[in-house]
Amino acid sequence: MNVYDENGMIPDFFTYIWAIENCPMFLTSDGIKSPIFEVNSLEKTKWNLAIKETTGEHFPYFIQRVDDSGPESIEIFLELSFLSAEGFCLNSKRHRRHFKVDDFLECAASTDYVFRLHKVQYVVNDTLTLRCRMRTVKIDIPQRNLCFARTRLGLERRTLFWDLRNFSTLQFGHEIKYLIESLIEGVPPLNLALFVDEVSGVEYVIVKFFKSNSTKFLRFNCVVSILDVNGNKRLSSHFEDLSNSSERSLKLFEKTKIMEGKAYLLPNDSLSLRCEFKIGSGVIWSEIEFYVYSP
């Protein structure tokens, strides 16, 4: 039986749309799951969509059948795709297969393609949208039902200015600590410190990110820049895809280069830094907003 229409698409037997807000990049220490949805036309089976943690060139996303009172196994046609601002399908994947409870089907998309090269198509107003269309192989008359769900990720853009006084005489290993408190209720702070130390015979300004005391970890990007006497950025270090699931120290700048430009980088022996963060804290809100059933 051919389930595709004249455009080669699965008709709207059941359509699930999942909008993920605050997702200009994937900054969450854990994967995210959509709200569970029940499909009456699929013998009252229950499902969800999910995106696993992205750590490489591709990010995996999948559909899974969850615990329900439906049949032991069900055979379905399904189509997974992303949606553009105009509602057009992007990167559609079509499959026919059997699902038992806890079975899942995994797909993958290029992280760089979605969040950089074609971000204007995939991420609209910082929202990434997935769509799933489903039907069983047994139904000849379509039941055009729609479910819309929304998940909101915690994402904070924070900027701090850090003044290191008496920079030229800072003792090796002396940590100057800073605490970035979250503006989102229930999200732990980001603890960090700056210090000067010697690595392989070279003196560096180093930033340390402490391991979180919470079971909830943060994932973040940051840019640390040295400001000159006019407040302009002169030297910058960029870091991406960091986490406070463990302690980590990163080299920022060679001290000798700063001392060479002390006339404009160290007024009154003070080093001024501008630190820009994008901090992700995972899901802060997620629910189904509405169902639309066929008459």
Buried (B, 14 or more C-beta within 10 A) or exposed (E): EEBEEEEEBBEBBBBBBBBBBBBBBBBBBEBBBBBBBBBEBBEEBBBBBBBBBBEEEBBBBBBBBBEBEBBEEBEBBBBBBBBBEEEEBBBBBBEEEEBEBEBBBEBBBBBEBBBEEBBEBBBBEBBBBBBBBBBBEEEEEBBBBBBBBBBBBBBBEBEEEBEBEEBEEBEEEEBBEBEBEBEEEEBBBBBBBBBBBEEEEEBBBBBBBBEBEEEBBBBBBBBBBBBBEEEEEBBEBEBEBBBBEEEBBBEBBBBEBBEEEEEEBBEEEEBBBBBBBBBBBBBBEBEBEEBEEBE
